[in-house]
């Protein structure tokens, strides 16, 4: 792992731990959170390892890294949040 990918894993694991109490009150929400975190990590990592795949499947994320303005296109799994926040 690189320093940045280790930080990403630690951050995601921290989110899983912090939200653990939700499991006891609303298990479906916690399972959804876990699924979302795993999907985020897998898609983000794959897009950095297989750039052509990332460019094809997640063009907004590719633009985030390759355009002159990296303060745009923050969405990883989807660009919906960028449309809402007008960061696309």
N, C-alpha and C positions, 0 to 999 in steps of 0.2 A: 504494500500500500504506500501511496505517496502521502505526504503530510496533509494535503487538502482532502484526499479521499478518506483518510483516517478521521479527520475532523467531521466529515459528512457522516460516517458510520456512527461516531460517538454522538453527534447531534440527533440522528434518527433514533438511536437506542435510548437516549435521554427522553425524547418525546414519548416513546413506548412506555418507559418507566413512569414518567410523570402522569400519564393518562391511565395508568393501571387501575386506580379506583373506579373508573367508569365500567370496567369489566364486571364488577359486582352489582351495579345498578342497571346497566344497559349493555349487556354482552354483545348485542348485534352492532352497536356503535363502535365498540372496541375492536371487534373482529374486522369491521369495515376500515377502521383506522390502520390496523395491522396490514390488511390487504393493500391499502393505498400507499403505505410507507414502502412495502416490499416492491410494489409496482413502480413507484417513483425511483427507488434505488436501482432496480434492474434497468429501467428505460434510460435513466441518466447515465449510468455506467456504460451500457451498451452503446449509447450515442457517442460517447467519447472514445470507446475502443474501436467501433465500426462506424467511422465517420460517414461513409456513404449511406448506411442504413439510417443514421440519425438525420442526414440531410433529406432523405426521402420520406421517412415516417414522421419526423418532428422538425419541419423546416423552420418554424418559429424559434426553436431552441438553437438550431444551427446559426440562425441570424443573430441571436443573442451573443454568441461567441465570435462570429466572424465579421459582423458589421462594425462600423466605426463607433457606434454608440451602444455600449454594452449595458446601458441603463434602460434598455427596452427588451421586450420579449423574455420575461422572467419565467413564464410558465414552462414546465417541463413536460408533464403528461398531456397537457392540453393548453391551448392558447386562449381559452375562455376568460381566464382571469385578466389577461392582458387586454382583451377587448373591453371588459368591464372597467378596468382601471385606466384605460386609454394609454397603455404602455407598449402598444404594438406599432 
